[in-house]
Amino acid sequence: MVFKSLQSDIFVPKHLTTWQWLFEDPTYSPIARFPESELGGYHNAVTKEELNWREVKEAATYVSTALVKRYGIKEQDTVALFSQNTIWYPVAMHATTRVGGKVSGASPAYNVEEMTYALQKGEAKFLMTHPNSMDVAIAAAKAAGIPKERIFLLE
Protein backbone atom coordinates (compact mmCIF):
# COMPACT_ATOMS: atom_id res chain seq x y z
CA MET A 1 0.00 0.00 0.00
CA VAL A 2 1.29 3.46 -0.90
CA PHE A 3 0.89 6.22 1.66
CA LYS A 4 0.57 9.72 0.27
CA SER A 5 1.56 12.81 2.23
CA LEU A 6 -1.15 15.28 3.16
CA GLN A 7 1.28 18.01 2.11
CA SER A 8 1.70 19.00 -1.50
CA ASP A 9 4.66 17.57 -3.39
CA ILE A 10 7.91 19.53 -3.38
CA PHE A 11 9.03 20.36 -6.88
CA VAL A 12 12.79 20.21 -7.34
CA PRO A 13 13.75 21.52 -10.78
CA LYS A 14 16.41 19.53 -12.60
CA HIS A 15 18.27 22.62 -13.86
CA LEU A 16 19.30 23.69 -10.34
CA THR A 17 21.76 22.18 -7.91
CA THR A 18 20.42 21.19 -4.51
CA TRP A 19 22.19 24.24 -3.04
CA GLN A 20 20.60 26.60 -5.57
CA TRP A 21 17.14 25.10 -5.07
CA LEU A 22 17.29 25.18 -1.29
CA PHE A 23 19.11 28.45 -0.63
CA GLU A 24 19.31 30.73 -3.66
CA ASP A 25 16.66 30.53 -6.35
CA PRO A 26 13.92 33.09 -5.59
CA THR A 27 11.32 31.14 -7.57
CA TYR A 28 11.84 27.67 -6.12
CA SER A 29 13.72 28.02 -2.84
CA PRO A 30 11.46 27.27 0.12
CA ILE A 31 13.79 29.40 2.23
CA ALA A 32 13.50 32.39 -0.10
CA ARG A 33 9.73 32.06 -0.43
CA PHE A 34 8.79 32.10 3.26
CA PRO A 35 9.59 34.48 6.11
CA GLU A 36 12.28 33.28 8.50
CA SER A 37 9.72 33.06 11.30
CA GLU A 38 7.88 30.33 9.37
CA LEU A 39 10.96 28.24 8.66
CA GLY A 40 12.20 25.44 10.81
CA GLY A 41 15.71 24.24 11.20
CA TYR A 42 17.54 21.80 13.41
CA HIS A 43 17.28 21.30 17.15
CA ASN A 44 19.45 19.03 19.29
CA ALA A 45 17.24 17.76 22.10
CA VAL A 46 20.25 16.81 24.23
CA THR A 47 22.51 19.86 23.92
CA LYS A 48 19.67 22.30 23.14
CA GLU A 49 21.69 23.70 20.21
CA GLU A 50 19.60 25.11 17.40
CA LEU A 51 20.25 26.22 13.84
CA ASN A 52 17.59 27.79 11.69
CA TRP A 53 17.82 27.58 7.91
CA ARG A 54 19.47 30.99 7.57
CA GLU A 55 22.16 29.87 10.04
CA VAL A 56 22.60 26.58 8.18
CA LYS A 57 23.19 28.53 4.97
CA GLU A 58 25.66 30.92 6.65
CA ALA A 59 27.62 28.13 8.33
CA ALA A 60 27.67 25.96 5.20
CA THR A 61 28.84 28.93 3.13
CA TYR A 62 31.67 29.58 5.59
CA VAL A 63 32.71 25.91 5.70
CA SER A 64 32.56 25.44 1.92
CA THR A 65 34.61 28.60 1.35
CA ALA A 66 37.23 27.40 3.83
CA LEU A 67 37.31 23.96 2.21
CA VAL A 68 38.05 25.54 -1.17
CA LYS A 69 40.41 28.34 -0.17
CA ARG A 70 42.33 26.73 2.70
CA TYR A 71 42.13 23.01 1.98
CA GLY A 72 41.84 22.78 -1.80
CA ILE A 73 38.65 20.75 -2.15
CA LYS A 74 37.66 20.35 -5.78
CA GLU A 75 34.48 19.44 -7.60
CA GLN A 76 33.79 15.71 -7.33
CA ASP A 77 36.03 15.28 -4.25
CA THR A 78 34.43 13.08 -1.61
CA VAL A 79 33.90 14.19 1.98
CA ALA A 80 33.17 11.36 4.40
CA LEU A 81 30.74 12.23 7.20
CA PHE A 82 31.39 9.91 10.12
CA SER A 83 29.08 11.06 12.85
CA GLN A 84 26.10 10.41 14.99
CA ASN A 85 23.10 12.69 14.49
CA THR A 86 24.03 16.30 15.12
CA ILE A 87 22.78 19.66 13.88
CA TRP A 88 26.19 20.13 12.24
CA TYR A 89 25.77 17.14 9.91
CA PRO A 90 23.55 19.03 7.44
CA VAL A 91 25.94 21.99 7.55
CA ALA A 92 28.79 19.70 6.47
CA MET A 93 26.60 18.03 3.86
CA HIS A 94 25.41 21.32 2.33
CA ALA A 95 28.93 22.79 2.44
CA THR A 96 30.19 19.82 0.45
CA THR A 97 27.43 19.91 -2.14
CA ARG A 98 27.78 23.70 -2.52
CA VAL A 99 31.25 23.20 -4.03
CA GLY A 100 30.20 20.21 -6.14
CA GLY A 101 31.66 17.61 -3.80
CA LYS A 102 30.25 14.20 -3.00
CA VAL A 103 29.11 13.15 0.46
CA SER A 104 29.79 9.66 1.77
CA GLY A 105 27.97 8.93 5.02
CA ALA A 106 29.34 6.37 7.44
CA SER A 107 27.83 4.78 10.51
CA PRO A 108 29.24 6.04 13.80
CA ALA A 109 29.20 2.40 14.93
CA TYR A 110 31.99 1.48 12.48
CA ASN A 111 35.27 0.22 13.89
CA VAL A 112 38.65 1.24 12.44
CA GLU A 113 38.69 -1.48 9.78
CA GLU A 114 35.14 -0.75 8.61
CA MET A 115 35.76 2.99 8.49
CA THR A 116 39.04 2.52 6.63
CA TYR A 117 37.20 0.41 4.04
CA ALA A 118 34.46 3.08 3.72
CA LEU A 119 37.04 5.83 3.23
CA GLN A 120 38.92 3.84 0.61
CA LYS A 121 35.83 2.68 -1.32
CA GLY A 122 34.33 6.18 -1.25
CA GLU A 123 37.66 7.66 -2.35
CA ALA A 124 37.35 10.19 0.46
CA LYS A 125 39.73 13.12 0.44
CA PHE A 126 38.31 14.72 3.60
CA LEU A 127 36.74 13.39 6.78
CA MET A 128 34.31 15.16 9.09
CA THR A 129 33.53 13.49 12.39
CA HIS A 130 31.97 13.90 15.80
CA PRO A 131 34.07 14.05 18.98
CA ASN A 132 32.68 10.65 20.02
CA SER A 133 34.12 9.08 16.86
CA MET A 134 37.45 10.88 16.81
CA ASP A 135 39.69 7.95 17.83
CA VAL A 136 38.32 5.66 15.11
CA ALA A 137 38.32 8.53 12.60
CA ILE A 138 42.00 9.36 13.15
CA ALA A 139 43.13 5.73 12.90
CA ALA A 140 40.98 5.03 9.83
CA ALA A 141 42.07 8.23 8.08
CA LYS A 142 45.71 7.35 8.67
CA ALA A 143 45.17 3.85 7.26
CA ALA A 144 43.33 5.30 4.24
CA GLY A 145 45.99 7.95 3.56
CA ILE A 146 43.97 11.00 4.58
CA PRO A 147 46.25 13.56 6.27
CA LYS A 148 45.33 14.95 9.70
CA GLU A 149 44.87 18.40 8.15
CA ARG A 150 41.86 17.02 6.29
CA ILE A 151 40.05 15.69 9.35
CA PHE A 152 37.46 18.10 10.71
CA LEU A 153 35.44 18.08 13.89
CA LEU A 154 31.68 18.53 13.61
CA GLU A 155 30.95 20.76 16.56
C-alpha positions, 0 to 999 in steps of 0.5 A: 500500500502506498501512503501519500503525504497530506502536504503537497509535493515539493518540486525540485527543478532539474536545472538547479543544484540542490544548493541553488534550489534550497538556498538561492533561487527566488522562484523555487527556494522554500527558504527564499519564499517564506519568512524566516519566522515560518521556517524550521531548522535543526534542534538538538534535544540533548545539547539544546543547540539550534540552527535555523535555515538561515544559520545553516546557509551561513555556516555551510557557506563559511565551511565550503569557502574554507574547504576551497580556499584553505584546503583545496577541495575540488568538484567531485572530491568526496567528503566522508561524514562519520558522525552520529546525528548532530545539527552540524551534519547538514551543515557539512553536507550542504557545504560539500554539495555547494562546491560540487563535492560528493558526500559519503555517510558512514555509521558512527558504529563502524570500527577502524577497519570498517571505516578505513574500508568506507574511506577507501571505497568512497575515495574520500579526500576529507573526513568530518567526524563527531568528537565521540568518533574521533579515535576511530576517525583518526586511525581510519584516516591514517590507514586510508591515507587522509592527512590529519589536516583534512580531518574536521570536527563537527561541533 
